[in-house]
Amino acid sequence: MKYLLGALIGLEISDGLMSHFLVRGGLVRESNPFLQPLVGEHGFLLLKVFGVLLCAIILWDIYKQFPKLALVSTSCFVMLYGAIVAWSSYVFFITRV
């Protein structure tokens, strides 16, 4: 579970950094309407970091009482953010070529 949470934190922060630089560079547009006004600002990165840390704490707490549920849900989040980071990387490399 610790490795999954570490991967989740790393992927979420990577997603935030990539989104931040891609939007600031004018290469992409944020599709999340709640985050659109924040992307490109320093508050966006802080929100991403604090948000994922809060989620990791909540998932760890769930893990104590319901280990299977926490492992499955955390694995799904890691796969989702892995796909998002892969897509952002793809967009970055395609727009740079």
C-alpha positions as CSV (number, residue, x, y, z in Angstrom):
1,M,0.0,0.0,0.0
2,K,2.9,2.4,0.8
3,Y,4.3,1.9,-2.7
4,L,0.9,2.5,-4.3
5,L,0.4,5.7,-2.3
6,G,3.9,6.8,-3.3
7,A,3.1,6.1,-6.9
8,L,-0.2,8.0,-6.7
9,I,1.5,11.0,-5.1
10,G,4.2,11.0,-7.7
11,L,1.8,10.7,-10.6
12,E,-0.5,13.4,-9.3
13,I,2.3,15.8,-8.8
14,S,3.7,14.9,-12.3
15,D,0.2,15.6,-13.8
16,G,0.1,18.9,-12.0
17,L,3.5,20.0,-13.3
18,M,2.8,18.9,-16.8
19,S,-0.6,20.6,-16.9
20,H,1.0,23.7,-15.5
21,F,3.7,24.0,-18.1
22,L,1.6,22.8,-21.0
23,V,-1.2,25.3,-20.3
24,R,1.3,28.2,-19.6
25,G,3.0,27.4,-22.8
26,G,-0.2,27.6,-24.7
27,L,0.1,24.1,-26.0
28,V,-3.1,22.7,-24.4
29,R,-6.2,23.9,-22.6
30,E,-7.4,22.5,-19.2
31,S,-10.6,20.6,-19.7
32,N,-11.6,20.5,-16.0
33,P,-13.9,23.5,-15.6
34,F,-13.1,23.7,-11.8
35,L,-9.4,23.9,-12.4
36,Q,-9.4,26.2,-15.5
37,P,-9.0,29.5,-13.6
38,L,-6.2,28.0,-11.5
39,V,-4.0,26.3,-14.1
40,G,-0.8,28.2,-14.7
41,E,-0.9,29.9,-11.3
42,H,1.2,28.8,-8.3
43,G,-1.9,28.1,-6.3
44,F,-2.7,25.3,-8.8
45,L,0.4,23.4,-7.9
46,L,-0.2,23.9,-4.2
47,L,-3.8,22.7,-4.6
48,K,-2.6,19.5,-6.4
49,V,0.1,18.7,-3.7
50,F,-2.2,19.3,-0.7
51,G,-5.1,17.5,-2.5
52,V,-3.1,14.4,-3.2
53,L,-1.6,14.3,0.3
54,L,-5.1,14.6,1.8
55,C,-6.3,11.7,-0.5
56,A,-3.3,9.6,0.5
57,I,-4.0,10.1,4.2
58,I,-7.7,9.2,3.7
59,L,-6.8,6.1,1.6
60,W,-4.3,5.0,4.3
61,D,-7.0,5.4,7.0
62,I,-9.4,3.3,4.9
63,Y,-6.6,0.7,4.4
64,K,-6.5,0.2,8.2
65,Q,-10.1,-1.0,8.3
66,F,-10.7,-2.2,4.8
67,P,-7.4,-3.3,3.3
68,K,-8.8,-4.9,0.1
69,L,-11.1,-2.0,-0.7
70,A,-8.2,0.5,-0.2
71,L,-5.8,-1.6,-2.3
72,V,-8.3,-1.9,-5.2
73,S,-9.3,1.7,-5.2
74,T,-5.7,3.0,-4.9
75,S,-4.6,0.7,-7.7
76,C,-7.4,2.1,-9.9
77,F,-6.3,5.7,-9.1
78,V,-2.7,4.8,-9.9
79,M,-3.8,3.3,-13.3
80,L,-6.0,6.4,-14.0
81,Y,-3.2,8.9,-13.2
82,G,-0.7,6.7,-15.0
83,A,-2.9,7.0,-18.2
84,I,-3.3,10.8,-17.7
85,V,0.4,11.3,-17.3
86,A,1.1,9.1,-20.3
87,W,-1.4,11.1,-22.4
88,S,0.1,14.5,-21.2
89,S,3.6,13.2,-22.1
90,Y,2.3,12.1,-25.5
91,V,0.8,15.6,-26.1
92,F,4.0,17.3,-24.9
93,F,6.2,15.3,-27.3
94,I,3.8,15.6,-30.3
95,T,3.5,19.4,-29.9
96,R,7.3,19.8,-29.5
97,V,8.1,17.9,-32.8
